[in-house]
């Protein structure tokens, strides 16, 4: 199984911390965001990791090169300043001819989440990881699940219908890979793909009844968009370290 990490963005909401280095290179506790991701992925059944870079690519390349346990390589998106992450997926579309997992570059997750996704049975070609909580804010990527299928994904969904949020991790099977490639190519050619999130493509595919959800309630993850998020991420990974020390 391949993992594709989308780490091309700068992370402007974290300025000035991201003035010279991308969000994925920032420290969360004692190591960077990308190092945490690679560490957790290394504990799962993933044999190929592609990190799609853009802003400050040299920082990510340096961090990956220093990982003795990592099977990661980089793919540079030269158009990162002119597109959102759907465009980054378009640049990486040639890597999507086998089953793969997309992971957002600003999502920290414990390995148990990825293992659950990889182990989850689903007849659907695409499986999106979801979590639930009491209230959702305007920045959450919300989902509506009904009858075992994801019906809608977006930030502006009717709160009464929302059943969870996407954490930024999706598995694509063989058919799902093909359908996703076709969808992003169509949106880039005929739509406003440069300004869209890749989840817009998954939302369009959900209408074809081919997207399922993998719930991870109770497992630990966080997203990093702001300084407050970065502080929370440091607390989150510190808790992982404490829990693992207790297990040793």
C-alpha positions as CSV (number, residue, x, y, z in Angstrom):
1,X,0.0,0.0,0.0
2,X,1.2,3.5,-0.8
3,X,0.7,6.7,1.2
4,X,0.7,10.1,-0.4
5,X,1.2,13.0,2.0
6,X,0.1,16.4,0.7
7,X,2.7,18.8,2.2
8,X,3.0,21.5,-0.6
9,X,1.5,24.4,1.3
10,X,3.1,27.1,3.4
11,X,0.6,27.5,6.2
12,X,0.0,31.2,6.1
13,X,-2.1,31.2,9.2
14,X,1.0,30.2,11.1
15,X,3.1,33.2,10.0
16,X,5.7,34.3,10.9
17,X,6.6,30.7,11.9
18,X,6.2,29.6,8.3
19,X,7.9,32.6,6.7
20,X,10.9,30.5,5.8
21,X,9.8,26.9,6.3
22,X,6.5,25.0,5.6
23,X,4.0,24.0,8.2
24,X,5.1,20.3,7.9
25,X,8.6,21.3,9.1
26,X,7.4,23.0,12.3
27,X,8.1,21.3,15.6
28,X,5.3,19.6,17.5
29,X,7.0,18.6,20.7
30,X,10.5,17.2,20.0
31,X,10.2,16.6,16.3
32,X,8.6,18.0,13.2
33,X,5.1,17.4,11.9
34,X,6.4,15.3,8.9
35,X,8.6,13.3,11.2
36,X,5.7,12.4,13.4
37,X,3.7,11.4,10.3
38,X,6.5,9.2,9.0
39,X,7.1,7.7,12.5
40,X,3.4,6.6,12.8
41,X,3.2,5.4,9.1
42,X,6.3,3.2,9.7
43,X,4.3,1.2,12.2
44,X,1.7,0.3,9.6
45,X,1.5,-1.9,6.5
46,X,2.7,0.9,4.1
47,X,5.6,0.1,1.8
48,X,5.9,3.3,-0.2
49,X,5.5,6.9,1.0
50,X,5.3,9.9,-1.4
51,X,5.5,13.3,0.2
52,X,4.3,16.0,-2.2
53,X,6.2,19.2,-1.4
54,X,6.1,22.8,-2.6
55,X,6.9,25.8,-0.4
56,X,10.2,25.2,1.4
57,X,10.7,21.8,-0.2
58,X,14.4,21.7,0.9
59,X,13.3,21.6,4.6
60,X,11.1,18.6,4.0
61,X,13.7,16.9,1.8
62,X,16.3,17.3,4.6
63,X,14.0,16.0,7.3
64,X,13.1,12.9,5.2
65,X,16.7,12.2,4.3
66,X,17.5,12.1,8.0
67,X,14.9,9.3,8.7
68,X,16.7,6.0,8.9
69,X,13.4,4.0,9.2
70,X,11.5,5.8,6.5
71,X,10.7,4.6,3.0
72,X,9.6,8.1,2.0
73,X,10.5,10.0,-1.2
74,X,9.4,13.5,-2.3
75,X,7.6,14.8,-5.3
76,X,7.8,18.5,-6.0
77,X,4.7,20.6,-7.0
78,X,6.2,23.6,-8.9
79,X,2.7,25.2,-9.0
80,X,2.1,25.2,-5.2
81,X,1.7,28.9,-5.0
82,X,-1.1,28.9,-7.6
83,X,-3.3,26.0,-6.5
84,X,-5.0,24.4,-3.6
85,X,-4.5,20.7,-2.7
86,X,-6.6,19.5,-5.6
87,X,-3.9,20.8,-7.9
88,X,-1.3,19.1,-5.7
89,X,-3.2,15.8,-6.2
90,X,-3.2,16.5,-10.0
91,X,0.6,16.8,-9.9
92,X,0.7,13.4,-8.1
93,X,-1.9,11.7,-10.3
94,X,0.7,9.4,-11.9
95,X,1.3,7.9,-8.3
96,X,-2.3,6.9,-8.1
97,X,-2.4,3.8,-10.3
98,X,-2.4,1.4,-7.3
99,X,-4.4,1.4,-4.0
100,X,-3.2,4.3,-1.9
101,X,-4.0,6.4,1.1
102,X,-4.0,10.2,1.0
103,X,-3.0,12.0,4.2
104,X,-3.2,15.8,4.7
105,X,0.2,17.2,5.5
106,X,-1.2,19.0,8.6
107,X,-2.9,16.0,10.2
108,X,-1.1,14.3,13.1
109,X,-2.5,10.9,13.9
110,X,-1.5,7.9,16.0
111,X,-0.7,4.7,14.1
112,X,-3.8,3.0,15.3
113,X,-5.9,5.3,13.1
114,X,-4.1,4.3,9.9
115,X,-4.1,0.6,10.9
116,X,-7.9,0.8,11.5
117,X,-8.4,2.3,8.0
118,X,-6.2,-0.3,6.4
119,X,-7.9,-3.2,8.2
120,X,-11.5,-1.9,7.7
121,X,-13.6,-3.9,5.3
122,X,-15.5,-1.9,2.8
123,X,-17.2,-2.8,-0.4
124,X,-16.9,0.9,-1.4
125,X,-13.9,1.9,-3.7
126,X,-13.1,4.9,-1.4
127,X,-13.1,5.0,2.4
128,X,-12.8,8.3,4.3
129,X,-11.7,8.4,8.0
130,X,-14.2,10.3,10.1
131,X,-14.4,11.4,13.7
132,X,-17.4,12.8,15.6
133,X,-17.9,15.5,18.3
134,X,-20.7,17.5,19.9
135,X,-20.2,20.7,17.9
136,X,-18.6,21.5,14.6
137,X,-17.1,24.9,13.6
138,X,-17.0,26.6,10.2
139,X,-13.5,25.3,9.6
140,X,-14.3,21.6,10.1
141,X,-14.5,19.5,6.9
142,X,-17.9,18.0,7.7
143,X,-19.4,14.8,6.4
144,X,-22.9,13.3,6.2
145,X,-23.1,9.5,6.4
146,X,-26.3,7.6,5.7
147,X,-26.8,4.0,5.1
148,X,-23.1,3.2,5.4
149,X,-22.2,5.6,2.7
150,X,-20.8,9.2,2.7
151,X,-23.4,11.4,1.0
152,X,-21.7,14.8,1.3
153,X,-18.4,16.4,2.3
154,X,-17.8,20.1,2.8
155,X,-17.4,22.9,5.3
156,X,-20.8,24.5,4.6
157,X,-23.2,21.6,5.2
158,X,-26.4,21.7,7.2
159,X,-25.3,21.2,10.8
160,X,-28.5,19.2,11.5
161,X,-27.4,16.6,9.0
162,X,-23.7,16.4,9.9
163,X,-22.6,13.1,11.4
164,X,-18.8,13.7,11.6
165,X,-15.8,15.4,10.2
166,X,-13.0,14.2,7.9
167,X,-9.6,14.1,9.6
168,X,-7.7,14.3,6.2
169,X,-7.0,10.6,5.6
170,X,-8.7,8.6,2.8
171,X,-8.1,5.1,1.3
172,X,-8.6,4.5,-2.4
173,X,-8.9,1.0,-3.8
174,X,-8.1,0.1,-7.4
175,X,-11.4,1.3,-8.7
176,X,-11.4,4.3,-6.4
177,X,-7.9,5.3,-7.6
178,X,-9.2,5.3,-11.2
179,X,-12.3,7.3,-10.4
180,X,-10.4,9.8,-8.3
181,X,-7.8,10.4,-11.1
182,X,-10.6,10.9,-13.6
183,X,-12.5,13.3,-11.4
184,X,-9.5,15.5,-10.6
185,X,-8.4,15.6,-14.2
186,X,-12.0,16.7,-15.2
187,X,-12.1,19.4,-12.5
188,X,-8.7,20.7,-13.5
189,X,-9.6,20.8,-17.2
190,X,-13.2,22.0,-17.1
191,X,-13.7,23.5,-13.6
192,X,-12.1,25.7,-11.1
193,X,-9.7,23.0,-9.9
194,X,-6.8,25.3,-9.0
195,X,-8.9,26.9,-6.3
196,X,-10.5,23.7,-4.9
197,X,-9.7,21.2,-2.2
198,X,-9.3,17.5,-3.3
199,X,-12.2,16.7,-1.0
200,X,-14.4,18.5,-3.5
201,X,-13.5,15.7,-5.9
202,X,-14.4,13.1,-3.3
203,X,-17.7,14.9,-2.6
204,X,-18.5,14.7,-6.3
205,X,-17.8,10.9,-6.2
206,X,-19.9,10.4,-3.1
207,X,-22.9,11.2,-5.3
208,X,-22.1,7.9,-7.1
209,X,-22.5,5.9,-3.9
210,X,-18.9,4.8,-3.9
211,X,-17.6,6.4,-0.7
212,X,-17.8,4.8,2.8
213,X,-16.7,6.0,6.2
214,X,-14.3,4.6,8.7
215,X,-15.0,6.0,12.2
216,X,-12.2,6.4,14.7
217,X,-14.0,7.8,17.7
218,X,-11.7,7.5,20.8
219,X,-8.4,7.5,18.8
220,X,-6.0,10.4,19.0
221,X,-5.4,12.9,16.2
222,X,-5.2,16.7,15.6
223,X,-5.1,19.2,12.7
224,X,-2.6,22.1,12.6
225,X,-3.8,25.4,11.1
226,X,-3.1,28.0,13.8
227,X,-0.7,28.6,16.6
228,X,-3.3,27.3,19.1
229,X,-3.5,24.1,17.0
230,X,0.3,23.8,17.1
231,X,0.3,24.1,20.9
232,X,-2.4,21.5,21.1
233,X,-0.4,19.2,18.8
234,X,2.6,19.4,21.1
235,X,0.3,18.3,24.0
236,X,-1.2,15.5,21.9
237,X,2.1,14.0,20.9
238,X,3.5,14.4,24.4
239,X,0.5,12.2,25.6
240,X,1.5,9.6,22.9
241,X,5.0,9.5,24.3
242,X,3.8,9.1,27.9
243,X,1.4,6.3,27.0
244,X,4.1,4.4,25.1
245,X,6.6,4.8,27.9
246,X,4.0,3.2,30.2
247,X,3.7,0.3,27.8
248,X,7.4,-0.4,27.8
